Amino acid sequence: MNKASAITVPCPHCKTELVWDSGNPFRPFCSDSCKNHDLIAWANEEHNIPGDSLHDDVLSRDLEQDF
């Protein structure tokens, strides 16, 4: 891909524009720091996926096992 056709996207955390490149080990983030900030936000439940939960506050070991 040449520079003229390079796709740029904003980092989901800091919004810095970066080239979408398979050589970026932090893709879609611009850095390890931004990647870790996002992971921590998910762990702290600052992000969520909207929708109804099939099981509210149930641990996997509490679900019936159908083996």
PQR file of N, CA, C, O and H, with PARSE charges and radii, in Angstrom:
ATOM      1  N   MET A   1       0.852  -1.176   0.000 -0.4000 1.5000
ATOM      2  CA  MET A   1       0.000   0.000   0.000 -0.0000 2.0000
ATOM      3  C   MET A   1       0.892   1.231   0.000  0.5500 1.7000
ATOM      4  O   MET A   1       1.810   1.339   0.813 -0.5500 1.4000
ATOM      5  N   ASN A   2       0.625   2.149  -0.902 -0.4000 1.5000
ATOM      6  CA  ASN A   2       1.447   3.355  -0.926 -0.0000 2.0000
ATOM      7  C   ASN A   2       0.850   4.420  -0.013  0.5500 1.7000
ATOM      8  O   ASN A   2      -0.283   4.297   0.451 -0.5500 1.4000
ATOM      9  H   ASN A   2      -0.120   2.061  -1.562  0.4000 1.0000
ATOM     10  N   LYS A   3       1.626   5.456   0.234 -0.4000 1.5000
ATOM     11  CA  LYS A   3       1.208   6.512   1.166 -0.0000 2.0000
ATOM     12  C   LYS A   3      -0.103   7.169   0.744  0.5500 1.7000
ATOM     13  O   LYS A   3      -0.906   7.546   1.597 -0.5500 1.4000
ATOM     14  H   LYS A   3       2.547   5.556  -0.142  0.4000 1.0000
ATOM     15  N   ALA A   4      -0.332   7.311  -0.574 -0.4000 1.5000
ATOM     16  CA  ALA A   4      -1.538   7.983  -1.059 -0.0000 2.0000
ATOM     17  C   ALA A   4      -2.797   7.200  -0.715  0.5500 1.7000
ATOM     18  O   ALA A   4      -3.854   7.796  -0.507 -0.5500 1.4000
ATOM     19  H   ALA A   4       0.320   7.005  -1.268  0.4000 1.0000
ATOM     20  N   SER A   5      -2.704   5.877  -0.651 -0.4000 1.5000
ATOM     21  CA  SER A   5      -3.882   5.068  -0.369 -0.0000 2.0000
ATOM     22  C   SER A   5      -3.918   4.557   1.072  0.5500 1.7000
ATOM     23  O   SER A   5      -4.759   3.724   1.410 -0.5500 1.4000
ATOM     24  H   SER A   5      -1.846   5.392  -0.820  0.4000 1.0000
ATOM     25  N   ALA A   6      -3.026   5.042   1.912 -0.4000 1.5000
ATOM     26  CA  ALA A   6      -2.995   4.601   3.306 -0.0000 2.0000
ATOM     27  C   ALA A   6      -4.269   5.048   4.019  0.5500 1.7000
ATOM     28  O   ALA A   6      -4.706   6.189   3.876 -0.5500 1.4000
ATOM     29  H   ALA A   6      -2.343   5.719   1.638  0.4000 1.0000
ATOM     30  N   ILE A   7      -4.849   4.144   4.778 -0.4000 1.5000
ATOM     31  CA  ILE A   7      -6.061   4.440   5.536 -0.0000 2.0000
ATOM     32  C   ILE A   7      -5.649   4.937   6.914  0.5500 1.7000
ATOM     33  O   ILE A   7      -4.846   4.303   7.598 -0.5500 1.4000
ATOM     34  H   ILE A   7      -4.494   3.217   4.894  0.4000 1.0000
ATOM     35  N   THR A   8      -6.198   6.067   7.312 -0.4000 1.5000
ATOM     36  CA  THR A   8      -5.927   6.578   8.655 -0.0000 2.0000
ATOM     37  C   THR A   8      -7.193   6.478   9.486  0.5500 1.7000
ATOM     38  O   THR A   8      -8.301   6.692   8.994 -0.5500 1.4000
ATOM     39  H   THR A   8      -6.850   6.583   6.757  0.4000 1.0000
ATOM     40  N   VAL A   9      -7.007   6.150  10.752 -0.4000 1.5000
ATOM     41  CA  VAL A   9      -8.117   6.015  11.699 -0.0000 2.0000
ATOM     42  C   VAL A   9      -7.718   6.681  13.007  0.5500 1.7000
ATOM     43  O   VAL A   9      -6.529   6.794  13.308 -0.5500 1.4000
ATOM     44  H   VAL A   9      -6.108   5.976  11.152  0.4000 1.0000
ATOM     45  N   PRO A  10      -8.698   7.124  13.788 -0.5600 1.5000
ATOM     46  CA  PRO A  10      -8.362   7.695  15.090  0.2800 2.0000
ATOM     47  C   PRO A  10      -8.167   6.589  16.125  0.5500 1.7000
ATOM     48  O   PRO A  10      -8.879   5.584  16.109 -0.5500 1.4000
ATOM     49  N   CYS A  11      -7.216   6.774  17.008 -0.4000 1.5000
ATOM     50  CA  CYS A  11      -7.032   5.859  18.131 -0.0000 2.0000
ATOM     51  C   CYS A  11      -8.317   5.914  18.967  0.5500 1.7000
ATOM     52  O   CYS A  11      -8.782   7.010  19.282 -0.5500 1.4000
ATOM     53  H   CYS A  11      -6.638   7.590  17.020  0.4000 1.0000
ATOM     54  N   PRO A  12      -8.903   4.773  19.335 -0.5600 1.5000
ATOM     55  CA  PRO A  12     -10.140   4.786  20.115  0.2800 2.0000
ATOM     56  C   PRO A  12     -10.014   5.482  21.471  0.5500 1.7000
ATOM     57  O   PRO A  12     -11.010   5.947  22.024 -0.5500 1.4000
ATOM     58  N   HIS A  13      -8.802   5.554  22.005 -0.4000 1.5000
ATOM     59  CA  HIS A  13      -8.631   6.168  23.325 -0.0000 2.0000
ATOM     60  C   HIS A  13      -8.300   7.652  23.235  0.5500 1.7000
ATOM     61  O   HIS A  13      -9.024   8.477  23.791 -0.5500 1.4000
ATOM     62  H   HIS A  13      -7.993   5.176  21.556  0.4000 1.0000
ATOM     63  N   CYS A  14      -7.212   8.006  22.539 -0.4000 1.5000
ATOM     64  CA  CYS A  14      -6.737   9.399  22.543 -0.0000 2.0000
ATOM     65  C   CYS A  14      -7.115  10.179  21.289  0.5500 1.7000
ATOM     66  O   CYS A  14      -6.905  11.390  21.221 -0.5500 1.4000
ATOM     67  H   CYS A  14      -6.624   7.335  22.088  0.4000 1.0000
ATOM     68  N   LYS A  15      -7.669   9.493  20.302 -0.4000 1.5000
ATOM     69  CA  LYS A  15      -8.127  10.100  19.042 -0.0000 2.0000
ATOM     70  C   LYS A  15      -7.001  10.575  18.124  0.5500 1.7000
ATOM     71  O   LYS A  15      -7.275  11.258  17.137 -0.5500 1.4000
ATOM     72  H   LYS A  15      -7.840   8.509  20.356  0.4000 1.0000
ATOM     73  N   THR A  16      -5.743  10.234  18.416 -0.4000 1.5000
ATOM     74  CA  THR A  16      -4.627  10.544  17.521 -0.0000 2.0000
ATOM     75  C   THR A  16      -4.822   9.785  16.213  0.5500 1.7000
ATOM     76  O   THR A  16      -5.134   8.594  16.229 -0.5500 1.4000
ATOM     77  H   THR A  16      -5.521   9.679  19.218  0.4000 1.0000
ATOM     78  N   GLU A  17      -4.641  10.459  15.087 -0.4000 1.5000
ATOM     79  CA  GLU A  17      -4.761   9.800  13.784 -0.0000 2.0000
ATOM     80  C   GLU A  17      -3.552   8.892  13.563  0.5500 1.7000
ATOM     81  O   GLU A  17      -2.412   9.299  13.787 -0.5500 1.4000
ATOM     82  H   GLU A  17      -4.387  11.426  15.074  0.4000 1.0000
ATOM     83  N   LEU A  18      -3.811   7.660  13.123 -0.4000 1.5000
ATOM     84  CA  LEU A  18      -2.719   6.738  12.832 -0.0000 2.0000
ATOM     85  C   LEU A  18      -3.033   5.973  11.565  0.5500 1.7000
ATOM     86  O   LEU A  18      -4.195   5.813  11.191 -0.5500 1.4000
ATOM     87  H   LEU A  18      -4.737   7.330  12.941  0.4000 1.0000
ATOM     88  N   VAL A  19      -1.992   5.504  10.911 -0.4000 1.5000
ATOM     89  CA  VAL A  19      -2.155   4.714   9.692 -0.0000 2.0000
ATOM     90  C   VAL A  19      -2.552   3.303  10.095  0.5500 1.7000
ATOM     91  O   VAL A  19      -1.905   2.680  10.936 -0.5500 1.4000
ATOM     92  H   VAL A  19      -1.048   5.633  11.215  0.4000 1.0000
ATOM     93  N   TRP A  20      -3.634   2.802   9.481 -0.4000 1.5000
ATOM     94  CA  TRP A  20      -4.098   1.432   9.737 -0.0000 2.0000
ATOM     95  C   TRP A  20      -3.136   0.496   9.026  0.5500 1.7000
ATOM     96  O   TRP A  20      -3.182   0.352   7.804 -0.5500 1.4000
ATOM     97  H   TRP A  20      -4.160   3.309   8.797  0.4000 1.0000
ATOM     98  N   ASP A  21      -2.259  -0.141   9.805 -0.4000 1.5000
ATOM     99  CA  ASP A  21      -1.164  -0.921   9.247 -0.0000 2.0000
ATOM    100  C   ASP A  21      -0.995  -2.193  10.059  0.5500 1.7000
ATOM    101  O   ASP A  21      -0.995  -2.150  11.289 -0.5500 1.4000
ATOM    102  H   ASP A  21      -2.222  -0.024  10.797  0.4000 1.0000
ATOM    103  N   SER A  22      -0.851  -3.318   9.385 -0.4000 1.5000
ATOM    104  CA  SER A  22      -0.673  -4.590  10.088 -0.0000 2.0000
ATOM    105  C   SER A  22       0.636  -4.632  10.867  0.5500 1.7000
ATOM    106  O   SER A  22       0.822  -5.516  11.703 -0.5500 1.4000
ATOM    107  H   SER A  22      -0.850  -3.353   8.386  0.4000 1.0000
ATOM    108  N   GLY A  23       1.540  -3.700  10.613 -0.4000 1.5000
ATOM    109  CA  GLY A  23       2.798  -3.622  11.346 -0.0000 2.0000
ATOM    110  C   GLY A  23       2.662  -2.973  12.713  0.5500 1.7000
ATOM    111  O   GLY A  23       3.613  -2.980  13.494 -0.5500 1.4000
ATOM    112  H   GLY A  23       1.389  -2.982   9.934  0.4000 1.0000
ATOM    113  N   ASN A  24       1.499  -2.413  13.016 -0.4000 1.5000
ATOM    114  CA  ASN A  24       1.273  -1.785  14.319 -0.0000 2.0000
ATOM    115  C   ASN A  24       0.797  -2.849  15.304  0.5500 1.7000
ATOM    116  O   ASN A  24      -0.335  -3.317  15.181 -0.5500 1.4000
ATOM    117  H   ASN A  24       0.726  -2.407  12.382  0.4000 1.0000
ATOM    118  N   PRO A  25       1.615  -3.247  16.274 -0.5600 1.5000
ATOM    119  CA  PRO A  25       1.222  -4.306  17.203  0.2800 2.0000
ATOM    120  C   PRO A  25       0.113  -3.888  18.173  0.5500 1.7000
ATOM    121  O   PRO A  25      -0.434  -4.734  18.880 -0.5500 1.4000
ATOM    122  N   PHE A  26      -0.222  -2.604  18.215 -0.4000 1.5000
ATOM    123  CA  PHE A  26      -1.239  -2.118  19.145 -0.0000 2.0000
ATOM    124  C   PHE A  26      -2.558  -1.819  18.440  0.5500 1.7000
ATOM    125  O   PHE A  26      -3.496  -1.337  19.073 -0.5500 1.4000
ATOM    126  H   PHE A  26       0.223  -1.917  17.640  0.4000 1.0000
ATOM    127  N   ARG A  27      -2.642  -2.094  17.160 -0.4000 1.5000
ATOM    128  CA  ARG A  27      -3.821  -1.794  16.359 -0.0000 2.0000
ATOM    129  C   ARG A  27      -5.078  -2.301  17.037  0.5500 1.7000
ATOM    130  O   ARG A  27      -5.074  -3.466  17.434 -0.5500 1.4000
ATOM    131  H   ARG A  27      -1.880  -2.486  16.646  0.4000 1.0000
ATOM    132  N   PRO A  28      -6.144  -1.552  17.211 -0.5600 1.5000
ATOM    133  CA  PRO A  28      -6.443  -0.266  16.611  0.2800 2.0000
ATOM    134  C   PRO A  28      -5.951   0.935  17.423  0.5500 1.7000
ATOM    135  O   PRO A  28      -6.266   2.078  17.091 -0.5500 1.4000
ATOM    136  N   PHE A  29      -5.193   0.685  18.466 -0.4000 1.5000
ATOM    137  CA  PHE A  29      -4.689   1.777  19.306 -0.0000 2.0000
ATOM    138  C   PHE A  29      -3.350   2.272  18.772  0.5500 1.7000
ATOM    139  O   PHE A  29      -2.686   1.592  17.990 -0.5500 1.4000
ATOM    140  H   PHE A  29      -4.938  -0.243  18.735  0.4000 1.0000
ATOM    141  N   CYS A  30      -2.962   3.480  19.213 -0.4000 1.5000
ATOM    142  CA  CYS A  30      -1.701   4.048  18.729 -0.0000 2.0000
ATOM    143  C   CYS A  30      -0.510   3.593  19.568  0.5500 1.7000
ATOM    144  O   CYS A  30       0.632   3.682  19.119 -0.5500 1.4000
ATOM    145  H   CYS A  30      -3.500   4.033  19.849  0.4000 1.0000
ATOM    146  N   SER A  31      -0.768   3.104  20.783 -0.4000 1.5000
ATOM    147  CA  SER A  31       0.344   2.737  21.664 -0.0000 2.0000
ATOM    148  C   SER A  31      -0.102   1.701  22.686  0.5500 1.7000
ATOM    149  O   SER A  31      -1.293   1.441  22.854 -0.5500 1.4000
ATOM    150  H   SER A  31      -1.696   3.032  21.147  0.4000 1.0000
ATOM    151  N   ASP A  32       0.870   1.123  23.356 -0.4000 1.5000
ATOM    152  CA  ASP A  32       0.594   0.176  24.429 -0.0000 2.0000
ATOM    153  C   ASP A  32      -0.165   0.869  25.559  0.5500 1.7000
ATOM    154  O   ASP A  32      -1.044   0.271  26.181 -0.5500 1.4000
ATOM    155  H   ASP A  32       1.838   1.334  23.219  0.4000 1.0000
ATOM    156  N   SER A  33       0.175   2.115  25.819 -0.4000 1.5000
ATOM    157  CA  SER A  33      -0.494   2.875  26.877 -0.0000 2.0000
ATOM    158  C   SER A  33      -1.990   3.023  26.594  0.5500 1.7000
ATOM    159  O   SER A  33      -2.812   2.794  27.481 -0.5500 1.4000
ATOM    160  H   SER A  33       0.889   2.600  25.314  0.4000 1.0000
ATOM    161  N   CYS A  34      -2.345   3.399  25.379 -0.4000 1.5000
ATOM    162  CA  CYS A  34      -3.764   3.551  25.025 -0.0000 2.0000
ATOM    163  C   CYS A  34      -4.483   2.204  25.079  0.5500 1.7000
ATOM    164  O   CYS A  34      -5.631   2.128  25.516 -0.5500 1.4000
ATOM    165  H   CYS A  34      -1.677   3.585  24.658  0.4000 1.0000
ATOM    166  N   LYS A  35      -3.812   1.149  24.635 -0.4000 1.5000
ATOM    167  CA  LYS A  35      -4.403  -0.188  24.689 -0.0000 2.0000
ATOM    168  C   LYS A  35      -4.698  -0.572  26.136  0.5500 1.7000
ATOM    169  O   LYS A  35      -5.766  -1.106  26.433 -0.5500 1.4000
ATOM    170  H   LYS A  35      -2.879   1.211  24.280  0.4000 1.0000
ATOM    171  N   ASN A  36      -3.754  -0.302  27.036 -0.4000 1.5000
ATOM    172  CA  ASN A  36      -3.939  -0.644  28.445 -0.0000 2.0000
ATOM    173  C   ASN A  36      -5.004   0.215  29.112  0.5500 1.7000
ATOM    174  O   ASN A  36      -5.748  -0.279  29.959 -0.5500 1.4000
ATOM    175  H   ASN A  36      -2.886   0.132  26.795  0.4000 1.0000
ATOM    176  N   HIS A  37      -5.092   1.498  28.746 -0.4000 1.5000
ATOM    177  CA  HIS A  37      -6.155   2.353  29.289 -0.0000 2.0000
ATOM    178  C   HIS A  37      -7.525   1.780  28.934  0.5500 1.7000
ATOM    179  O   HIS A  37      -8.434   1.771  29.763 -0.5500 1.4000
ATOM    180  H   HIS A  37      -4.487   1.900  28.058  0.4000 1.0000
ATOM    181  N   ASP A  38      -7.667   1.302  27.699 -0.4000 1.5000
ATOM    182  CA  ASP A  38      -8.935   0.727  27.261 -0.0000 2.0000
ATOM    183  C   ASP A  38      -9.241  -0.563  28.022  0.5500 1.7000
ATOM    184  O   ASP A  38     -10.374  -0.769  28.459 -0.5500 1.4000
ATOM    185  H   ASP A  38      -6.928   1.309  27.025  0.4000 1.0000
ATOM    186  N   LEU A  39      -8.252  -1.421  28.181 -0.4000 1.5000
ATOM    187  CA  LEU A  39      -8.444  -2.668  28.922 -0.0000 2.0000
ATOM    188  C   LEU A  39      -8.878  -2.386  30.359  0.5500 1.7000
ATOM    189  O   LEU A  39      -9.784  -3.040  30.876 -0.5500 1.4000
ATOM    190  H   LEU A  39      -7.332  -1.254  27.826  0.4000 1.0000
ATOM    191  N   ILE A  40      -8.241  -1.427  30.994 -0.4000 1.5000
ATOM    192  CA  ILE A  40      -8.583  -1.068  32.372 -0.0000 2.0000
ATOM    193  C   ILE A  40     -10.003  -0.518  32.440  0.5500 1.7000
ATOM    194  O   ILE A  40     -10.733  -0.815  33.386 -0.5500 1.4000
ATOM    195  H   ILE A  40      -7.505  -0.896  30.574  0.4000 1.0000
ATOM    196  N   ALA A  41     -10.404   0.278  31.452 -0.4000 1.5000
ATOM    197  CA  ALA A  41     -11.768   0.814  31.431 -0.0000 2.0000
ATOM    198  C   ALA A  41     -12.796  -0.311  31.333  0.5500 1.7000
ATOM    199  O   ALA A  41     -13.830  -0.255  31.999 -0.5500 1.4000
ATOM    200  H   ALA A  41      -9.810   0.520  30.684  0.4000 1.0000
ATOM    201  N   TRP A  42     -12.531  -1.330  30.516 -0.4000 1.5000
ATOM    202  CA  TRP A  42     -13.438  -2.485  30.445 -0.0000 2.0000
ATOM    203  C   TRP A  42     -13.462  -3.220  31.782  0.5500 1.7000
ATOM    204  O   TRP A  42     -14.532  -3.604  32.253 -0.5500 1.4000
ATOM    205  H   TRP A  42     -11.691  -1.375  29.975  0.4000 1.0000
ATOM    206  N   ALA A  43     -12.306  -3.419  32.393 -0.4000 1.5000
ATOM    207  CA  ALA A  43     -12.234  -4.129  33.678 -0.0000 2.0000
ATOM    208  C   ALA A  43     -12.975  -3.380  34.777  0.5500 1.7000
ATOM    209  O   ALA A  43     -13.547  -3.997  35.675 -0.5500 1.4000
ATOM    210  H   ALA A  43     -11.437  -3.107  32.010  0.4000 1.0000
ATOM    211  N   ASN A  44     -12.967  -2.054  34.710 -0.4000 1.5000
ATOM    212  CA  ASN A  44     -13.672  -1.228  35.699 -0.0000 2.0000
ATOM    213  C   ASN A  44     -15.134  -0.994  35.327  0.5500 1.7000
ATOM    214  O   ASN A  44     -15.826  -0.209  35.974 -0.5500 1.4000
ATOM    215  H   ASN A  44     -12.502  -1.552  33.980  0.4000 1.0000
ATOM    216  N   GLU A  45     -15.597  -1.676  34.287 -0.4000 1.5000
ATOM    217  CA  GLU A  45     -16.975  -1.583  33.799 -0.0000 2.0000
ATOM    218  C   GLU A  45     -17.362  -0.169  33.377  0.5500 1.7000
ATOM    219  O   GLU A  45     -18.522   0.226  33.492 -0.5500 1.4000
ATOM    220  H   GLU A  45     -15.034  -2.314  33.762  0.4000 1.0000
ATOM    221  N   GLU A  46     -16.371   0.597  32.884 -0.4000 1.5000
ATOM    222  CA  GLU A  46     -16.658   1.915  32.319 -0.0000 2.0000
ATOM    223  C   GLU A  46     -17.209   1.772  30.902  0.5500 1.7000
ATOM    224  O   GLU A  46     -17.882   2.676  30.407 -0.5500 1.4000
ATOM    225  H   GLU A  46     -15.428   0.275  32.791  0.4000 1.0000
ATOM    226  N   HIS A  47     -16.932   0.656  30.253 -0.4000 1.5000
ATOM    227  CA  HIS A  47     -17.473   0.331  28.931 -0.0000 2.0000
ATOM    228  C   HIS A  47     -18.385  -0.875  29.107  0.5500 1.7000
ATOM    229  O   HIS A  47     -18.179  -1.698  29.998 -0.5500 1.4000
ATOM    230  H   HIS A  47     -16.385  -0.078  30.655  0.4000 1.0000
ATOM    231  N   ASN A  48     -19.388  -0.969  28.252 -0.4000 1.5000
ATOM    232  CA  ASN A  48     -20.223  -2.166  28.251 -0.0000 2.0000
ATOM    233  C   ASN A  48     -20.840  -2.335  26.876  0.5500 1.7000
ATOM    234  O   ASN A  48     -20.840  -1.416  26.058 -0.5500 1.4000
ATOM    235  H   ASN A  48     -19.556  -0.300  27.528  0.4000 1.0000
ATOM    236  N   ILE A  49     -21.356  -3.506  26.641 -0.4000 1.5000
ATOM    237  CA  ILE A  49     -22.052  -3.794  25.401 -0.0000 2.0000
ATOM    238  C   ILE A  49     -23.536  -3.746  25.728  0.5500 1.7000
ATOM    239  O   ILE A  49     -24.007  -4.523  26.559 -0.5500 1.4000
ATOM    240  H   ILE A  49     -21.356  -4.254  27.306  0.4000 1.0000
ATOM    241  N   PRO A  50     -24.288  -2.842  25.087 -0.5600 1.5000
ATOM    242  CA  PRO A  50     -25.701  -2.708  25.422  0.2800 2.0000
ATOM    243  C   PRO A  50     -26.486  -3.972  25.097  0.5500 1.7000
ATOM    244  O   PRO A  50     -26.153  -4.710  24.169 -0.5500 1.4000
ATOM    245  N   GLY A  51     -27.518  -4.202  25.867 -0.4000 1.5000
ATOM    246  CA  GLY A  51     -28.389  -5.343  25.638 -0.0000 2.0000
ATOM    247  C   GLY A  51     -28.749  -6.002  26.949  0.5500 1.7000
ATOM    248  O   GLY A  51     -28.185  -5.695  27.999 -0.5500 1.4000
ATOM    249  H   GLY A  51     -27.789  -3.603  26.620  0.4000 1.0000
ATOM    250  N   ASP A  52     -29.690  -6.906  26.867 -0.4000 1.5000
ATOM    251  CA  ASP A  52     -30.130  -7.625  28.057 -0.0000 2.0000
ATOM    252  C   ASP A  52     -29.220  -8.821  28.293  0.5500 1.7000
ATOM    253  O   ASP A  52     -28.873  -9.553  27.366 -0.5500 1.4000
ATOM    254  H   ASP A  52     -30.148  -7.156  26.014  0.4000 1.0000
ATOM    255  N   SER A  53     -28.850  -9.000  29.526 -0.4000 1.5000
ATOM    256  CA  SER A  53     -28.022 -10.137  29.897 -0.0000 2.0000
ATOM    257  C   SER A  53     -28.908 -11.371  30.011  0.5500 1.7000
ATOM    258  O   SER A  53     -30.018 -11.298  30.539 -0.5500 1.4000
ATOM    259  H   SER A  53     -29.132  -8.405  30.279  0.4000 1.0000
ATOM    260  N   LEU A  54     -28.421 -12.494  29.520 -0.4000 1.5000
ATOM    261  CA  LEU A  54     -29.165 -13.736  29.687 -0.0000 2.0000
ATOM    262  C   LEU A  54     -29.133 -14.191  31.133  0.5500 1.7000
ATOM    263  O   LEU A  54     -30.078 -14.814  31.620 -0.5500 1.4000
ATOM    264  H   LEU A  54     -27.519 -12.553  29.091  0.4000 1.0000
ATOM    265  N   HIS A  55     -28.050 -13.880  31.814 -0.4000 1.5000
ATOM    266  CA  HIS A  55     -27.876 -14.284  33.204 -0.0000 2.0000
ATOM    267  C   HIS A  55     -27.347 -13.086  33.976  0.5500 1.7000
ATOM    268  O   HIS A  55     -26.248 -12.602  33.705 -0.5500 1.4000
ATOM    269  H   HIS A  55     -27.283 -13.375  31.419  0.4000 1.0000
ATOM    270  N   ASP A  56     -28.122 -12.610  34.930 -0.4000 1.5000
ATOM    271  CA  ASP A  56     -27.686 -11.483  35.744 -0.0000 2.0000
ATOM    272  C   ASP A  56     -26.890 -11.976  36.944  0.5500 1.7000
ATOM    273  O   ASP A  56     -27.353 -12.822  37.709 -0.5500 1.4000
ATOM    274  H   ASP A  56     -29.015 -13.003  35.150  0.4000 1.0000
ATOM    275  N   ASP A  57     -25.697 -11.440  37.095 -0.4000 1.5000
ATOM    276  CA  ASP A  57     -24.852 -11.725  38.254 -0.0000 2.0000
ATOM    277  C   ASP A  57     -24.692 -13.218  38.532  0.5500 1.7000
ATOM    278  O   ASP A  57     -24.765 -13.650  39.682 -0.5500 1.4000
ATOM    279  H   ASP A  57     -25.321 -10.753  36.473  0.4000 1.0000
ATOM    280  N   VAL A  58     -24.478 -13.988  37.498 -0.4000 1.5000
ATOM    281  CA  VAL A  58     -24.276 -15.425  37.642 -0.0000 2.0000
ATOM    282  C   VAL A  58     -22.842 -15.735  37.242  0.5500 1.7000
ATOM    283  O   VAL A  58     -22.363 -15.279  36.203 -0.5500 1.4000
ATOM    284  H   VAL A  58     -24.418 -13.637  36.564  0.4000 1.0000
ATOM    285  N   LEU A  59     -22.172 -16.503  38.065 -0.4000 1.5000
ATOM    286  CA  LEU A  59     -20.824 -16.950  37.735 -0.0000 2.0000
ATOM    287  C   LEU A  59     -20.920 -18.190  36.857  0.5500 1.7000
ATOM    288  O   LEU A  59     -21.896 -18.934  36.942 -0.5500 1.4000
ATOM    289  H   LEU A  59     -22.562 -16.873  38.909  0.4000 1.0000
ATOM    290  N   SER A  60     -19.943 -18.414  36.036 -0.4000 1.5000
ATOM    291  CA  SER A  60     -19.994 -19.547  35.120 -0.0000 2.0000
ATOM    292  C   SER A  60     -20.122 -20.876  35.856  0.5500 1.7000
ATOM    293  O   SER A  60     -20.739 -21.807  35.341 -0.5500 1.4000
ATOM    294  H   SER A  60     -19.149 -17.809  35.967  0.4000 1.0000
ATOM    295  N   ARG A  61     -19.553 -20.975  37.039 -0.4000 1.5000
ATOM    296  CA  ARG A  61     -19.666 -22.241  37.778 -0.0000 2.0000
ATOM    297  C   ARG A  61     -21.082 -22.470  38.301  0.5500 1.7000
ATOM    298  O   ARG A  61     -21.423 -23.588  38.686 -0.5500 1.4000
ATOM    299  H   ARG A  61     -19.051 -20.218  37.457  0.4000 1.0000
ATOM    300  N   ASP A  62     -21.917 -21.418  38.319 -0.4000 1.5000
ATOM    301  CA  ASP A  62     -23.292 -21.552  38.789 -0.0000 2.0000
ATOM    302  C   ASP A  62     -24.248 -22.000  37.686  0.5500 1.7000
ATOM    303  O   ASP A  62     -25.380 -22.390  37.973 -0.5500 1.4000
ATOM    304  H   ASP A  62     -21.640 -20.509  38.007  0.4000 1.0000
ATOM    305  N   LEU A  63     -23.810 -21.950  36.440 -0.4000 1.5000
ATOM    306  CA  LEU A  63     -24.661 -22.351  35.328 -0.0000 2.0000
ATOM    307  C   LEU A  63     -24.735 -23.866  35.244  0.5500 1.7000
ATOM    308  O   LEU A  63     -23.790 -24.563  35.610 -0.5500 1.4000
ATOM    309  H   LEU A  63     -22.891 -21.634  36.207  0.4000 1.0000
ATOM    310  N   GLU A  64     -25.864 -24.371  34.760 -0.4000 1.5000
ATOM    311  CA  GLU A  64     -26.013 -25.818  34.609 -0.0000 2.0000
ATOM    312  C   GLU A  64     -25.071 -26.318  33.524  0.5500 1.7000
ATOM    313  O   GLU A  64     -24.922 -25.689  32.476 -0.5500 1.4000
ATOM    314  H   GLU A  64     -26.633 -23.805  34.463  0.4000 1.0000
ATOM    315  N   GLN A  65     -24.455 -27.428  33.782 -0.4000 1.5000
ATOM    316  CA  GLN A  65     -23.548 -28.034  32.820 -0.0000 2.0000
ATOM    317  C   GLN A  65     -24.292 -29.135  32.073  0.5500 1.7000
ATOM    318  O   GLN A  65     -24.783 -30.079  32.692 -0.5500 1.4000
ATOM    319  H   GLN A  65     -24.576 -27.938  34.633  0.4000 1.0000
ATOM    320  N   ASP A  66     -24.380 -29.025  30.760 -0.4000 1.5000
ATOM    321  CA  ASP A  66     -25.041 -30.028  29.927 -0.0000 2.0000
ATOM    322  C   ASP A  66     -23.993 -30.788  29.124  0.5500 1.7000
ATOM    323  O   ASP A  66     -23.885 -30.596  27.913 -0.5500 1.4000
ATOM    324  H   ASP A  66     -23.981 -28.258  30.258  0.4000 1.0000
ATOM    325  N   PHE A  67     -23.242 -31.624  29.763 -0.4000 1.5000
ATOM    326  CA  PHE A  67     -22.200 -32.392  29.080 -0.0000 2.0000
ATOM    327  C   PHE A  67     -22.684 -33.769  28.789  0.5500 1.7000
ATOM    328  O   PHE A  67     -21.949 -34.573  28.215 -0.5500 1.4000
ATOM    329  H   PHE A  67     -23.330 -31.781  30.747  0.4000 1.0000
TER
END
